[in-house]
Amino acid sequence: MDDLGHRLREGGAIVVITPLVATTPEERRGVALDETQVGLLGAGWKRVERFDAQGLAVLILRGRIQPGD
């Protein structure tokens, strides 16, 4: 994510869509994230928007925080 953030154009966004552990059947949880992991995806971004859609978390990340910001 850090590398993607540095490549992002001014005003651009990264969209992440992921299943959530809490709503994913046990046999498929290997591809799902828990709430702590979803929170970590948003760390280091100036603006994080989150939407929930039928067991999925949709994150829109904007403005990577640079060291010293």
C-alpha positions as CSV (number, residue, x, y, z in Angstrom):
1,M,0.0,0.0,0.0
2,D,2.9,2.3,0.8
3,D,4.3,1.9,-2.7
4,L,0.9,2.5,-4.3
5,G,0.4,5.6,-2.3
6,H,3.6,7.1,-3.5
7,R,2.6,6.4,-7.2
8,L,-0.8,8.0,-6.8
9,R,-1.4,11.2,-8.7
10,E,-2.5,14.3,-6.9
11,G,-6.2,14.1,-6.0
12,G,-6.2,10.3,-6.9
13,A,-7.7,7.6,-4.8
14,I,-7.1,3.9,-4.1
15,V,-10.2,1.8,-3.6
16,V,-10.0,-1.5,-1.6
17,I,-12.9,-3.9,-1.5
18,T,-12.5,-6.8,0.9
19,P,-14.7,-9.4,2.5
20,L,-15.0,-9.2,6.3
21,V,-14.2,-12.1,8.6
22,A,-17.4,-11.5,10.6
23,T,-19.6,-12.2,7.6
24,T,-17.5,-14.7,5.7
25,P,-18.1,-18.5,6.0
26,E,-15.3,-20.2,7.9
27,E,-14.0,-22.2,4.9
28,R,-13.3,-18.9,3.1
29,R,-12.0,-16.7,5.9
30,G,-8.4,-16.9,4.6
31,V,-9.3,-14.2,2.1
32,A,-11.2,-12.0,4.5
33,L,-9.9,-9.2,6.9
34,D,-10.9,-8.5,10.4
35,E,-11.7,-5.0,11.7
36,T,-8.1,-4.5,13.0
37,Q,-6.7,-5.3,9.6
38,V,-9.2,-3.0,7.8
39,G,-8.1,-0.3,10.2
40,L,-4.5,-0.9,9.3
41,L,-5.3,-0.4,5.6
42,G,-6.4,3.1,6.4
43,A,-3.4,4.0,8.5
44,G,-1.2,6.6,6.9
45,W,-3.9,8.2,4.7
46,K,-5.3,11.7,5.2
47,R,-8.8,10.7,4.2
48,V,-10.4,7.3,4.5
49,E,-14.0,6.7,3.6
50,R,-15.6,3.4,4.4
51,F,-18.8,1.8,3.2
52,D,-20.2,-1.6,4.1
53,A,-21.9,-3.6,1.4
54,Q,-23.3,-7.0,2.0
55,G,-20.4,-8.4,4.1
56,L,-17.8,-6.4,2.2
57,A,-15.8,-3.4,3.4
58,V,-15.2,-0.8,0.7
59,L,-12.4,1.7,1.5
60,I,-11.5,4.8,-0.4
61,L,-8.1,6.1,0.5
62,R,-6.9,9.5,-0.4
63,G,-3.8,11.6,0.3
64,R,-1.0,9.4,1.5
65,I,0.6,11.0,4.6
66,Q,4.3,11.7,3.9
67,P,6.9,11.6,6.6
68,G,7.0,15.0,8.3
69,D,3.4,15.8,7.4
